[in-house]
Amino acid sequence: MLYQPFLDYAIATLQERLELSPYHIPEGFERKEGVMGKGKRQENVLTTSHAFKSKKLRQIRAAHVQGGNALQVLNFVIFPELNYDLPFFGGDLVTLPGGHLIAIDMQPLFRDDPSYKAKYAEPIMPIFEKHQANLEWGGDFPAEASQFFSPAFLWTRPQETEVVQTQVFEAFCDYLQAYLDFVEQAEEVTDGKQLDDILQAQKRYLNYRAEKDPARGMFTRLYGEEWTEEYIHGFLFDLERKLALST
């Protein structure tokens, strides 16, 4: 349960700083059990889903996968409402037998816009620099994904579990608190052109994440293709579904 403290901290912090409401989790997704591996390497795997919303945040959700020594994952993402220009909060925390893969960021709607960068990236660079000093850059990642990350993207592959429990945990907490500061300060967007730009940016991000979700193979092996595709499109990245229902 390596990432349970991260999830506990996130939920407690959100409850403390925001007025949360439940976000509907479709039937069959709150809890799902499976088996990974064979023989002596077989591990029971439990996937749980958690979701909330608030006035300015459309969906706050987590997928928590606990598979003993074989697999530990927390995918924690915050999607703003469509009438705010807030970035996304993303925490992808993955532990496999070969090591840890950690990605934490406030992913921008408009990465190449200087004013957007000044508003949402520059203020958190001191946090990034503080933690980058202890968490070595994790190396190459897909070039096509770079458009969705900010200059403060924290990407690291620590070898020691203790580093995850201490330094990565501290970074996760700092980024989340800074993100909630942005949420508190965020003002509603009313300009029609800007609202459309926000909608298109959110769609680009969610469509990319849904198409390239690295957990697709793992979930398919555990729970089958039908469950996996519905989980991805009906819960993890559900904006298109929600928009279709509202029209």
N, C-alpha and C positions, 0 to 999 in steps of 0.2 A: 504494500500500500504506500509506495514511495510518494505518490502525488496527492494523497488524501489531505495532507496539511495545506497544500496549495489551494485545493478546492475549498476546504474549510475556511481558510483565510479570505478567499475571494467572496464567498457567500456572506460571511460575517461582516466584511467591509462594505459590501454593497447594501446590506440591510441597515448598517449604521449610517451610511451617507446618502442613501436614496430611499424614496418611498416605492418599494417593489410590489408588483403584482405577479401572480402566477402566469406563465406563458404556456399555452396548451402544448402538451407532448402527445402526439398521436398514439393510439393504442398499439401496444406491442413494442414500444421503444423505451419505456422507462427503465426496463430491466430485461436483459437477455443473457442467457447462459450458453456456453459452448465448450468445446474441447479442442486443444491444440497439441500437436505432436503425437507420438506413439510410444508405446512401451514405457520404459523408465522415464522418458522425457515428456510424457503426457502431462499436461497441465489443464486444470479447469480454468475457464476464462469467464469473467463476469463483466458485462458492459452496462453501465448505468447512465441515464441522461438526466440532466437538470436544466431548468429553464425559467427565466423571469423576464419581466419588462418593467419599464418605468416611463415617466412622461417624455423624456428625450431619447430613450433607448428602446428601439423596436423589439429587439431580441437579445437576451443575455443567456448564453447557453454553454453547457459543458457536456462532453462525452468522456466518460472515465472508464478506461479499460484496465482490469486487474487480472493478470495472468501469471502470478507468481514470478519465478525467476525467468520465465520465457518472455514476458511482455508486461510492460507498465506504460500506460498512455493517459495523458490528460490533454484534450483539445478544448481550450476555453476561448470563446470568441464573443465579442460584443458588437452588435450591429445597431448603429444610430437610426433614429426615425428619419424619414426622408425629407423632413423640413429643417434639418440641421446639417451643417457642413462638417460635422465631427468626423475624424478618422475612425477606422475600425480598431478595436483592441484585439490583438491576437496572441495567444500563448499556446504553442505546440510543444509539448514536453513528452518525449518518447524515450523509453529505455528498452533495449533489446539485449540479447546475450553478448553482443559485441561492444556495447557501450551506450552512451546517452546522446540524444540529438535534441538540442534546445533552440527554439526560435521564439523570441518575444519582440513585439513591435506594436507601434500605433500606425497602422497601415493607411496611407493617405488616399483620399479621393482624387486629388490632383497633384501628382508627384512633381511635375515640372513647373508648377505655378509658383513663382518666387514669393508672392504674398501668402500663399497657403503654407509654404515651407517655413516662412518667418513666423507664422501664427502657431503652427503645430509641431514642427520639427526642431527648430532652433531652441525653444525653451527647454526641451528635454535632452539636449546634447550633453549637458553636464552629468545627467544620470547615466546616459550611455557610456561616456568616457570613464566614469567612476567604475562601472562594472566591467567594461572591456579590459581594463587594466588587470583584472583577475580572471577573466574568462576569454581565453584565446579564440580568435576568429575561426569559425568552423570549416572554412574552405569554400570551394566552388559550390554554387547552386544554379539551377537552370536559369539561363539568361532571360528567357521569356517571363520568368517570375519577378525579375528585378523591378519592373514597373509598378509592382504592388507593394514594395517595401520602402520605408523611409530611410533617411540618412542615419537614424538612430536604431536601425535594425540590429538586434542582439542575436547573433547566430554562433553557437558554440557546441563543441563535442567533448565535454569533460569525460575523463576516464574514471575518475573516482566518484563513487556514489555520495561520499561526504560533501563533495563540492556542490552537488545538486541540492543536498539537504540544507546547505548553508548559503553559499554565494548565489546560486541560481534562485533559491527561495527569496533571498533579499532583493535581487533584481526584479523578480516577478512582483513583489510587494511594492517596490518603488515605482515601477511602471504603472501598475494599477492605480495607485494613489494619484499619480500625476495625471492619468487619464481622467479620473473622476474630478480632478480640479478643472480640466477642460470642460467636462460635462456641466459642472456648476456654472461656468462662465458663458456657456454657449447661448447664443441668442437665435431665436427662430428666423428662418429665411422666408421671405415673402415674395421676392422677385421671381417672376415666372421663368425667365431664362435660367437663372441660377438653380431653381428647383428642378428644372429638366436636366441640367448638367449633373446635379447630385444623383438623380434617379439613374441616369445612364452610367455614371461612375459606379454606383452600387451594383447595377446589373452586370457590368463588366467584371467586377471583382467576384461576385457570387458565381457567375457562370464559369469563370476560370477555375475557381476553387472546387466547384462541383465536378467539373470535367477532369481535373487533375488531382483529385483527392488521393493522397498517398495511402490512405487507410482502406481504399476500395478493395484491394487484393486481400488484405487481412480479414476484413469483414465478410467478403465473399467466401473465403475458406471456412470461416467460423459459422456463418449463418445462412449462406446461400445468396445467389445473385438477386433474387426478387426482393428479399428483405433489405439487402444492402442498398440497392438503387432507390428504394422507397425511403430508407433512412436518410440518404444523402439529399434527395430532392424534396422530400416531404417534411424533413426536420432540420438537418444541419444547414442547408442552404435553400430555404423555403420561400424566398422573396417572390419568385415568379409565380408560385402557387398562390401566395397571398394576394398578389396583384390581380391574378385571374379571377379569384373569388370576389374581389371588390368591384369588378366591372359588370 
